[in-house]
């Protein structure tokens, strides 16, 4: 009876793990499919709003078009976050490596939250310390997602004043050890601190 009870408990635990794994897999597949299905029309909206901005528009129409563009970009970033989360859980997230103009990325992110900041009379500013490389090798999409997340929260939770982005080289990694990683034999890897 003890052996039978142990086997039964083991089968129940195994069955629960299989069921949990199947639910996670089904959820991840659903998220991946839905993210793709949502991104397709959203990319069309972004494309049309970009084309619309290239036509003669009165100031109010231009403002509406920019709002469509900014909101669509923010929604696309949110959808990408959901998809990334499911990829992280599945162990399939791959970070890309491309040259990224740091100032350009920050300015694009600030542009997206500028309308919300203006409605609250919040000033947006940024500073990149001179020792920071102007171009880095990074994943531009993930960097933009992170910046948008930080900036959106900063604008959301700031009642008055300004939201400032400061970028500098970090002297050490988050464990306090000196930074000595190398991404390539001829290039030093840098750790940037965004505040």
Secondary structure, DSSP 8 states (H G I E B T S, - for coil): -HHHHHHHHHHHHHHHHHHHHHHHHHHHHHHHHHHHHHHHHHHHHHHHHHHHHTS---HHHHHHHHHHHHHHHHHHHHHHHHHHHHHHHHT------EEEEHHHHHHHHHHHHHHHHHHTT-EEEEEE-TTS-SEEEE-HHHHHHHHHHHHHHHHHT--SSEEEEEEEE-SB-TTS-B---EEETTEE---EEE-
